[in-house]
């Protein structure tokens, strides 16, 4: 298709049709004038007020009969609109809004949207409300109204989703389609995410233009709102999109390897590969837009601060008229010309004289040449790759110490079903003791994570790992390490739950000669805890 931006055009036109059909059905109806709703604004405000009332009743799972709608209209009119309407008039108006405008007297409503991919018109069905039969007090049979999906979409598009939530919702939809491998839909989602980022940049630029024109016309609440939206966007996009990009790159690599090995992919897989490459391109552009938003955030903050400071400085300047304050007074008293320098002196202000700093009097002074030689001979040698490699090695060693300690705890818990930390200490030999508590900080971190978790559901963790995209995590995560350790040993496959409980009545457990990482040996006192495991059958059920 030549114009890719016209894809899924009927979906866009359905959003347009939600408003167009409502305006068409509500406008130019003589019954409005009977109730003295003469302007289109009054009519539409009442339409949406009734829609919101039906949505509120639907969300609360309460009945919404014509009597309920009439009572709502009567209350709103009495308090706000002040139209001369009786309760029966309110009942008639509610029946008109629900059955004539929103339900079209029971006839289906359609809006035509052109499908550019099929080169044909498409009838789009639209329905705002539906009804069902309910029984009040188990005897009275009544009709209750509720919103359909179209009705919810109409109202959610007006206010319910704030700007800072649109990006989060769209990103969640994109992740869901990516996990389900619906790459054509994921491509449309990432385009929408990219458009939201572009809109945020344009919003920042517009705010900066308004500040440059006149900072006093720019509201502080608008500045606070856009700054908060920037911070939300910055915190949400960068790391997540990098993880998505790595996932997409891995899947592209898998499909390309299959094409190399098999020489030919199926049509569906070719489309998946093409969509994945486009998704990767949009993810790269989205990460670039993130950087532009970050720069714009600080530029807007600096500009707003500078403009406010300039306004504050201008308020300190005293203005006067030369004719009244200078010329007229000299004409009245020519002798004032002798003291004219007093009046003109502020126009020729000089920089203040240097003041002696007594704190530097007794400091050793250096000549400029010596300072230049020292500054010229200073060299910085920083090898970024070596530093990163060192950091990775430190993370690897820490995870190795964590795995060793967790293995001792789990082996003891599996062997006895449940065991105290004091019993593990007493039964450990010298090598196991060194693995159990390799250093103070690692052991403290493990015990804090275990006590906070209390119950670790292994089946739930496995389900989450199967359903969601997990990025590679090098830092310590208790649940990830335990799950990997259980998966690595087949005899532990029946474990379904790990429990950690503090034994408040037991004496603290003392560990002696524990290294603190700097070469010093310490004694560590820890609360006694009970570590136990629950087992299922051979399938872990």
C-alpha positions as CSV (number, residue, x, y, z in Angstrom):
1,X,0.0,0.0,0.0
2,X,1.4,3.4,-1.0
3,X,0.0,5.4,1.9
4,X,0.7,3.3,4.9
5,X,-0.8,5.9,7.3
6,X,-4.3,5.1,5.8
7,X,-4.2,1.5,7.1
8,X,-7.0,0.6,9.6
9,X,-8.8,3.7,8.5
10,X,-12.3,2.3,9.4
11,X,-11.2,2.0,13.0
12,X,-10.4,5.7,13.1
13,X,-13.7,6.5,11.4
14,X,-15.6,4.5,14.1
15,X,-14.3,6.9,16.7
16,X,-15.5,9.8,14.5
17,X,-18.8,8.1,14.0
18,X,-19.4,7.8,17.7
19,X,-19.6,11.6,17.9
20,X,-21.1,12.2,14.5
21,X,-24.2,9.9,15.0
22,X,-24.8,11.3,18.5
23,X,-24.7,14.9,17.1
24,X,-27.0,14.0,14.2
25,X,-29.5,12.1,16.4
26,X,-29.7,14.9,19.0
27,X,-29.7,18.0,16.8
28,X,-32.8,19.6,15.3
29,X,-35.3,17.8,17.4
30,X,-38.4,19.9,18.3
31,X,-38.9,18.1,21.6
32,X,-35.9,19.9,23.0
33,X,-37.6,23.2,22.7
34,X,-40.6,21.9,24.6
35,X,-38.4,21.6,27.6
36,X,-36.6,24.9,26.8
37,X,-33.3,23.4,25.9
38,X,-32.9,25.8,23.0
39,X,-29.1,25.7,22.3
40,X,-27.1,22.8,21.0
41,X,-24.7,23.2,23.9
42,X,-27.4,22.6,26.4
43,X,-28.7,19.6,24.5
44,X,-25.3,17.9,24.2
45,X,-24.5,18.6,27.9
46,X,-27.7,16.8,28.9
47,X,-27.0,13.9,26.6
48,X,-23.5,13.3,28.0
49,X,-24.7,13.8,31.6
50,X,-27.3,11.0,31.1
51,X,-24.6,8.8,29.4
52,X,-22.3,9.3,32.4
53,X,-25.1,8.4,34.8
54,X,-25.7,5.2,32.9
55,X,-22.0,4.4,33.0
56,X,-21.8,5.0,36.7
57,X,-24.7,2.7,37.3
58,X,-23.2,0.1,35.0
59,X,-19.8,0.2,36.8
60,X,-21.5,-0.1,40.1
61,X,-23.7,-3.0,38.8
62,X,-26.9,-1.1,39.9
63,X,-30.2,-1.0,38.1
64,X,-30.7,1.9,35.6
65,X,-34.4,2.1,34.8
66,X,-36.3,5.0,33.3
67,X,-37.4,6.0,36.8
68,X,-33.7,6.2,37.9
69,X,-32.9,8.3,34.8
70,X,-35.9,10.6,35.4
71,X,-34.9,11.1,39.0
72,X,-31.3,11.9,37.9
73,X,-32.5,14.5,35.3
74,X,-34.9,16.0,37.8
75,X,-32.1,16.4,40.4
76,X,-29.6,17.9,37.8
77,X,-32.3,20.3,36.4
78,X,-33.3,21.5,39.9
79,X,-29.7,22.2,40.9
80,X,-28.1,23.4,37.7
81,X,-30.2,24.0,34.6
82,X,-33.3,25.5,36.3
83,X,-35.7,24.6,33.5
84,X,-39.5,24.7,34.3
85,X,-39.9,20.9,34.2
86,X,-42.1,18.6,36.3
87,X,-41.1,15.1,37.2
88,X,-43.2,13.8,34.3
89,X,-41.4,16.1,31.9
90,X,-38.0,14.7,33.2
91,X,-39.3,11.2,32.6
92,X,-40.3,12.1,29.0
93,X,-37.0,13.8,28.4
94,X,-35.1,10.7,29.7
95,X,-37.1,8.4,27.6
96,X,-36.4,10.6,24.6
97,X,-32.6,10.7,25.2
98,X,-32.3,6.9,25.8
99,X,-34.8,5.5,23.3
100,X,-34.6,8.1,20.5
101,X,-31.1,9.5,20.6
102,X,-29.0,6.7,22.1
103,X,-31.0,3.7,20.9
104,X,-32.4,5.1,17.6
105,X,-35.8,3.5,18.5
106,X,-34.3,0.0,18.4
107,X,-33.0,0.3,14.8
108,X,-29.3,-0.4,14.1
109,X,-27.1,2.6,13.6
110,X,-24.3,2.6,11.0
111,X,-21.6,5.0,9.9
112,X,-19.8,4.6,6.6
113,X,-16.0,4.5,6.6
114,X,-13.8,4.0,3.6
115,X,-11.4,1.1,3.7
116,X,-8.4,2.2,1.7
117,X,-6.9,-1.3,1.8
118,X,-9.9,-2.9,0.2
119,X,-10.9,0.2,-1.9
120,X,-14.5,0.0,-0.7
121,X,-16.9,1.6,1.7
122,X,-17.5,-0.3,5.0
123,X,-20.6,0.0,7.2
124,X,-19.5,0.5,10.8
125,X,-22.1,-0.6,13.4
126,X,-22.4,1.8,16.4
127,X,-24.4,1.1,19.6
128,X,-24.2,3.3,22.7
129,X,-26.5,1.5,25.2
130,X,-28.2,-1.8,25.5
131,X,-30.9,-3.1,27.9
132,X,-31.8,-6.2,29.9
133,X,-34.8,-7.3,31.9
134,X,-34.5,-7.2,35.7
135,X,-36.8,-8.0,38.5
136,X,-37.1,-5.5,41.4
137,X,-38.2,-7.0,44.7
138,X,-38.4,-10.3,42.9
139,X,-41.8,-9.4,41.4
140,X,-41.7,-6.1,39.4
141,X,-40.4,-6.7,35.9
142,X,-38.4,-3.6,34.6
143,X,-36.0,-2.7,31.8
144,X,-32.5,-1.7,32.9
145,X,-30.0,0.1,30.6
146,X,-26.3,-0.3,30.5
147,X,-23.4,1.0,28.3
148,X,-22.0,-1.1,25.4
149,X,-18.3,-1.1,24.4
150,X,-19.0,1.8,22.0
151,X,-20.5,3.8,24.8
152,X,-17.5,3.2,27.1
153,X,-15.1,4.2,24.3
154,X,-17.1,7.4,23.7
155,X,-16.9,8.5,27.3
156,X,-13.3,7.3,27.9
157,X,-12.2,9.4,25.0
158,X,-13.6,12.6,26.6
159,X,-11.9,12.7,30.0
160,X,-11.4,9.4,31.8
161,X,-7.9,8.8,30.3
162,X,-5.4,11.6,31.1
163,X,-2.5,12.5,28.9
164,X,0.1,10.9,31.2
165,X,-2.0,7.6,31.1
166,X,-2.4,7.3,27.4
167,X,1.3,6.4,26.9
168,X,1.1,3.8,29.7
169,X,-2.1,2.2,28.3
170,X,-0.8,2.1,24.7
171,X,2.5,0.6,25.9
172,X,0.6,-2.1,27.7
173,X,-1.4,-2.9,24.6
174,X,1.8,-3.1,22.5
175,X,3.5,-5.4,25.0
176,X,0.4,-7.7,25.0
177,X,0.4,-7.9,21.2
178,X,4.2,-8.5,21.2
179,X,3.8,-11.4,23.7
180,X,1.0,-12.9,21.6
181,X,3.2,-12.5,18.5
182,X,0.5,-10.4,16.8
183,X,3.1,-8.3,15.1
184,X,0.8,-6.5,12.7
185,X,-1.2,-5.1,15.6
186,X,2.0,-4.5,17.6
187,X,3.3,-2.4,14.7
188,X,0.2,-0.2,14.8
189,X,0.6,0.1,18.6
190,X,4.2,1.2,18.4
191,X,3.2,3.8,15.8
192,X,0.7,5.2,18.2
193,X,3.3,5.2,21.0
194,X,5.7,7.1,18.7
195,X,2.9,9.6,17.8
196,X,2.3,10.2,21.5
197,X,5.9,10.9,22.1
198,X,5.9,13.3,19.2
199,X,2.9,15.1,20.6
200,X,4.7,15.5,23.9
201,X,7.6,17.1,22.1
202,X,5.3,19.5,20.3
203,X,3.6,20.3,23.6
204,X,6.9,21.3,25.1
205,X,7.8,23.4,22.1
206,X,4.5,25.2,22.2
207,X,4.9,25.9,25.9
208,X,8.4,27.4,25.2
209,X,7.0,29.6,22.5
210,X,4.3,30.9,24.8
211,X,6.8,31.6,27.5
212,X,9.0,33.5,25.1
213,X,6.1,35.7,23.9
214,X,4.9,36.5,27.4
215,X,5.8,34.5,30.5
216,X,3.0,36.2,32.5
217,X,0.4,34.6,30.1
218,X,1.7,31.1,30.9
219,X,-0.1,29.5,33.9
220,X,2.0,27.9,36.7
221,X,-0.5,25.0,36.8
222,X,0.1,24.4,33.0
223,X,3.9,24.4,33.7
224,X,3.5,21.9,36.6
225,X,1.3,19.6,34.5
226,X,3.6,19.5,31.5
227,X,6.7,18.9,33.7
228,X,4.9,16.0,35.4
229,X,3.9,14.5,32.1
230,X,7.6,14.8,30.9
231,X,8.8,13.1,34.1
232,X,6.3,10.3,33.7
233,X,7.2,9.8,30.0
234,X,11.0,9.9,30.8
235,X,10.6,7.3,33.6
236,X,8.4,4.9,31.5
237,X,10.0,4.8,28.0
238,X,13.7,4.4,27.9
239,X,14.4,1.2,29.8
240,X,11.2,-0.5,28.7
241,X,11.7,0.3,25.0
242,X,15.3,-0.9,25.1
243,X,14.0,-4.2,26.5
244,X,11.4,-4.4,23.8
245,X,14.1,-3.7,21.2
246,X,16.3,-6.5,22.4
247,X,13.3,-8.9,22.3
248,X,12.4,-7.8,18.8
249,X,16.0,-8.2,17.7
250,X,16.2,-11.7,19.0
251,X,13.0,-12.7,17.2
252,X,14.3,-11.1,14.0
253,X,17.5,-13.0,14.4
254,X,15.6,-16.3,14.9
255,X,13.5,-15.8,11.7
256,X,16.6,-14.8,9.7
257,X,18.4,-17.9,10.8
258,X,15.4,-20.1,9.8
259,X,15.4,-18.5,6.4
260,X,19.1,-19.2,6.0
261,X,18.7,-22.8,7.1
262,X,15.4,-23.6,5.4
263,X,16.0,-21.2,2.4
264,X,12.3,-20.2,2.4
265,X,9.9,-19.0,5.0
266,X,6.1,-19.3,4.8
267,X,4.1,-16.2,3.8
268,X,3.0,-15.6,7.4
269,X,6.5,-15.8,8.7
270,X,7.7,-13.4,6.0
271,X,5.1,-10.9,7.1
272,X,6.2,-11.4,10.7
273,X,9.8,-10.7,9.8
274,X,8.9,-7.6,7.9
275,X,6.7,-6.3,10.7
276,X,9.4,-7.0,13.3
277,X,11.9,-5.0,11.3
278,X,9.5,-2.1,11.2
279,X,8.8,-2.4,14.9
280,X,12.5,-2.3,15.6
281,X,12.9,0.9,13.5
282,X,10.1,2.6,15.4
283,X,11.5,1.5,18.7
284,X,14.8,3.1,17.7
285,X,13.0,6.3,16.8
286,X,11.0,6.2,20.1
287,X,14.3,6.0,22.1
288,X,15.6,9.0,20.1
289,X,12.3,10.9,20.9
290,X,12.9,10.0,24.6
291,X,16.2,11.9,24.5
292,X,14.5,14.9,22.8
293,X,11.9,14.9,25.5
294,X,14.6,14.8,28.2
295,X,16.4,17.7,26.6
296,X,13.2,19.7,26.1
297,X,12.3,19.1,29.8
298,X,15.4,20.8,31.0
299,X,15.3,23.5,28.3
300,X,11.7,24.4,29.3
301,X,12.7,24.5,33.0
302,X,15.7,26.8,32.3
303,X,13.7,29.1,30.0
304,X,10.8,29.5,32.5
305,X,13.2,30.2,35.3
306,X,15.2,32.8,33.3
307,X,12.0,34.6,32.1
308,X,10.6,34.8,35.6
309,X,13.9,36.2,36.9
310,X,13.9,38.8,34.2
311,X,10.3,39.8,35.2
312,X,11.4,40.0,38.8
313,X,14.4,42.2,37.9
314,X,12.2,44.5,35.9
315,X,9.9,45.1,38.9
316,X,12.9,46.6,40.7
317,X,13.6,49.2,38.1
318,X,12.2,52.7,38.9
319,X,11.0,54.7,35.9
320,X,10.5,58.4,35.8
321,X,9.6,61.2,33.3
322,X,12.6,63.3,32.2
323,X,10.4,66.3,31.6
324,X,8.7,66.4,35.0
325,X,11.6,65.0,37.1
326,X,14.5,66.7,35.4
327,X,13.8,69.4,32.8
328,X,10.9,71.2,34.7
329,X,12.9,71.3,38.0
330,X,16.0,72.7,36.3
331,X,13.9,75.4,34.7
332,X,12.5,76.3,38.1
333,X,15.9,76.1,39.9
334,X,18.9,76.6,37.4
335,X,21.3,76.3,40.3
336,X,20.6,72.5,40.3
337,X,22.9,72.2,37.3
338,X,25.9,72.3,39.7
339,X,24.7,69.1,41.2
340,X,23.8,67.4,38.0
341,X,26.4,64.7,38.5
342,X,24.4,63.3,41.4
343,X,21.5,62.6,39.1
344,X,23.6,61.2,36.3
345,X,26.0,59.2,38.4
346,X,23.9,55.9,38.3
347,X,24.1,55.9,34.5
348,X,27.9,55.5,34.7
349,X,28.2,52.8,37.3
350,X,31.4,50.8,37.3
351,X,32.2,47.4,38.5
352,X,32.9,47.4,42.3
353,X,36.5,47.5,43.4
354,X,38.1,44.3,44.3
355,X,37.9,43.4,48.0
356,X,40.8,41.7,49.8
357,X,40.0,38.1,50.7
358,X,41.8,37.4,54.0
359,X,41.3,33.7,53.7
360,X,43.6,33.5,50.7
361,X,46.4,35.7,52.2
362,X,48.1,32.8,53.9
363,X,47.6,30.3,51.1
364,X,50.7,29.3,49.1
365,X,50.6,31.3,45.9
366,X,51.7,30.0,42.5
367,X,52.6,31.9,39.4
368,X,50.4,31.6,36.3
369,X,53.2,29.7,34.5
370,X,53.4,27.1,37.2
371,X,49.6,26.6,37.1
372,X,49.6,26.3,33.3
373,X,52.4,23.7,33.5
374,X,50.5,21.6,36.1
375,X,47.3,21.8,34.2
376,X,49.1,20.9,31.0
377,X,50.8,17.8,32.4
378,X,47.6,16.4,33.9
379,X,46.3,13.4,32.0
380,X,43.3,11.3,32.7
381,X,43.4,7.6,31.6
382,X,40.0,6.0,31.8
383,X,39.3,2.7,30.0
384,X,35.5,2.4,29.8
385,X,35.6,-1.2,28.5
386,X,37.8,-2.3,31.3
387,X,35.6,-0.6,33.9
388,X,32.5,-2.2,32.5
389,X,34.2,-5.6,32.4
390,X,35.2,-5.1,36.1
391,X,31.6,-4.2,37.0
392,X,30.3,-7.3,35.2
393,X,32.8,-9.5,37.0
394,X,31.7,-8.0,40.4
395,X,28.1,-8.7,39.6
396,X,28.9,-12.3,38.5
397,X,30.8,-13.0,41.7
398,X,28.0,-11.5,43.8
399,X,25.4,-13.8,42.1
400,X,27.7,-16.8,42.7
401,X,27.9,-16.0,46.4
402,X,24.1,-15.6,46.5
403,X,23.5,-18.9,44.8
404,X,25.9,-20.7,47.1
405,X,24.1,-19.4,50.2
406,X,20.6,-20.1,48.8
407,X,21.6,-23.6,47.8
408,X,22.7,-24.4,51.4
409,X,19.4,-23.0,52.7
410,X,17.2,-24.9,50.2
411,X,19.1,-28.2,50.5
412,X,18.6,-28.2,54.3
413,X,14.9,-27.3,54.0
414,X,14.3,-30.0,51.4
415,X,16.1,-32.6,53.4
416,X,14.2,-32.0,56.6
417,X,10.9,-30.4,55.2
418,X,11.4,-27.5,57.6
419,X,14.5,-26.3,59.5
420,X,15.7,-23.5,61.7
421,X,18.6,-21.2,60.7
422,X,20.4,-22.2,63.9
423,X,20.2,-25.9,63.0
424,X,21.6,-25.1,59.6
425,X,24.5,-23.3,61.3
426,X,25.2,-26.1,63.8
427,X,25.1,-28.8,61.1
428,X,27.3,-27.1,58.5
429,X,30.9,-28.0,58.1
430,X,33.6,-25.4,57.4
431,X,33.1,-25.3,53.6
432,X,29.3,-25.1,53.9
433,X,29.6,-22.4,56.6
434,X,31.7,-20.3,54.3
435,X,29.1,-20.7,51.5
436,X,26.1,-20.1,53.9
437,X,27.4,-16.6,54.9
438,X,30.1,-15.5,52.4
439,X,30.1,-11.9,53.7
440,X,28.0,-9.6,55.8
441,X,26.3,-7.6,53.1
442,X,25.3,-10.6,50.9
443,X,23.9,-12.5,53.8
444,X,22.0,-9.5,55.1
445,X,20.5,-8.9,51.7
446,X,19.4,-12.5,51.3
447,X,17.8,-12.7,54.8
448,X,16.0,-9.3,54.3
449,X,14.6,-10.5,50.9
450,X,13.4,-13.9,52.4
451,X,11.7,-12.3,55.4
452,X,9.9,-9.7,53.1
453,X,8.7,-12.5,50.7
454,X,7.5,-14.8,53.5
455,X,5.8,-17.2,51.0
456,X,7.3,-17.8,47.5
457,X,4.8,-19.5,45.2
458,X,6.9,-21.5,42.6
459,X,3.9,-22.3,40.3
460,X,3.0,-18.7,40.1
461,X,6.5,-17.7,39.2
462,X,6.7,-20.3,36.5
463,X,3.4,-19.1,35.0
464,X,4.6,-15.5,35.0
465,X,7.8,-16.5,33.3
466,X,5.8,-18.3,30.6
467,X,3.3,-15.6,30.0
468,X,5.4,-12.5,30.1
469,X,8.6,-11.2,28.5
470,X,11.5,-11.2,31.0
471,X,14.6,-9.2,30.3
472,X,18.0,-10.4,31.4
473,X,18.6,-9.4,34.9
474,X,22.1,-9.4,36.3
475,X,21.4,-7.9,39.7
476,X,20.2,-10.0,42.7
477,X,16.5,-11.0,42.6
478,X,15.5,-13.5,45.2
479,X,12.6,-15.1,43.3
480,X,14.6,-15.3,40.0
481,X,17.5,-17.0,41.7
482,X,15.4,-19.5,43.6
483,X,13.4,-20.4,40.4
484,X,16.5,-21.0,38.4
485,X,18.0,-23.1,41.1
486,X,14.9,-25.3,41.3
487,X,14.8,-25.7,37.5
488,X,18.5,-26.8,37.5
489,X,17.8,-29.8,39.8
490,X,15.2,-32.3,38.7
491,X,14.8,-33.8,42.2
492,X,13.4,-30.4,43.3
493,X,10.7,-30.4,40.6
494,X,8.0,-31.3,43.1
495,X,8.5,-28.1,45.2
496,X,5.5,-25.8,44.8
497,X,6.1,-23.4,47.7
498,X,8.9,-22.0,49.9
499,X,7.9,-20.5,53.3
500,X,10.0,-18.3,55.5
501,X,8.9,-17.4,59.1
502,X,10.6,-15.6,61.9
503,X,10.7,-17.6,65.2
504,X,10.1,-14.8,67.7
505,X,10.5,-17.0,70.7
506,X,14.0,-18.4,69.7
507,X,17.3,-16.8,70.7
508,X,19.2,-14.9,68.0
509,X,21.6,-16.9,65.9
510,X,25.3,-15.8,66.2
511,X,27.7,-16.2,63.2
512,X,31.3,-15.6,64.0
513,X,34.4,-14.8,61.9
514,X,32.3,-13.4,59.0
515,X,34.2,-11.2,56.4
516,X,32.8,-7.7,55.8
517,X,34.4,-7.3,52.3
518,X,37.3,-5.1,53.5
519,X,39.4,-7.9,55.2
520,X,37.9,-7.5,58.6
521,X,36.1,-10.4,60.4
522,X,32.9,-9.6,62.3
523,X,30.4,-11.4,64.4
524,X,26.8,-11.3,63.0
525,X,23.7,-11.7,65.1
526,X,20.5,-12.7,63.2
527,X,17.0,-13.5,64.2
528,X,16.3,-17.2,64.0
529,X,14.0,-18.1,61.1
530,X,12.2,-21.3,59.9
531,X,12.6,-22.3,56.3
532,X,10.2,-24.9,55.0
533,X,9.1,-26.2,51.6
534,X,5.7,-27.6,50.3
535,X,5.8,-30.4,47.7
536,X,3.2,-31.6,45.2
537,X,3.2,-34.6,43.0
538,X,5.7,-35.4,40.3
539,X,4.2,-32.6,38.1
540,X,4.5,-30.0,40.8
541,X,0.7,-29.9,41.4
